[in-house]
Amino acid sequence: MSEAIRYNGGRIDLEGLHYELEAPLQVSSQTWDFGRVDQIEIQGDHLIKLNRSTHSLVFFSQGENQFGQARVDGKIVPHGGRLRGKIDVLPKGSEFKAAYEGSMFCATVMSIDPRLAELLPSSDGRLDLKAQTQLNDNFIQMMCGQFTHASDPLLRESILMTLLVYMSRKPLTPQTTTGFNPIKKARLADYIEEHLQTKISVGSLAAIAAVSQFHFLRLFKQSFNVTPYQYILSRRIARAKILLAHTSDAIDSIGYECGFSSASQFSQAFSRCVGLSPSSFRKTL
């Protein structure tokens, strides 16, 4: 859960995101195992300094900076004009400083734990990210939008790993590890089948496998050839097909029974995976 906090100016520190301003600032922050998201709204001029031990993505949804420049690790970079849709990529340890002059600024600052790179099946954990400012990248914009609207933690982790690979300049090299042994793999598969109706977390799956969450995702991908989110979704869709074919239960009830949080989420996921809506699929039978 995230909580909105309003400040009336002053010096503010949001875990390495520093503001100095006289204008009102409202922030809604949310943390999870692999970082945090700060949604910022500022109604006036301000100074900002960002220096975090995580990779940071800054996505601007509103604002126009009349000042026109910033500094990354002491080097002047352009940072003015219309900001809406622009993206800053700041690797861990980068120091970003800027002065913003304008009436309204809205941005989402996404923090990504560098250890997440260790979970990629074909990464040695040393992705090469370069500081970049004022990007116009439709793919990053799309993935950031999907992330901010995603409620499933497994989906969020998959999106973050996709972003890390996309932004890296370092080609990935195959690894030789083979994942879980057959007993652990079967135990995980059984647990997932028994708990499809509930919200399955990375923590619960990692505990069953007796490994840390940071290593679980990589081992799972090596064992099942898909991410946990993709695997669980496929099993939920498979169960939904069986219930649609062999019961007269209401479609909404089937969606909840298969672990979807709403009827619309079930319909969208089923249509995306099967190519038919649940009702159309039932009619074809």
Order of alpha helices (4+ residues) and beta strands (2+ residues): beta-beta-beta-beta-beta-beta-beta-beta-beta-beta-beta-beta-beta-alpha-alpha-alpha-alpha-alpha-alpha-alpha-alpha-alpha
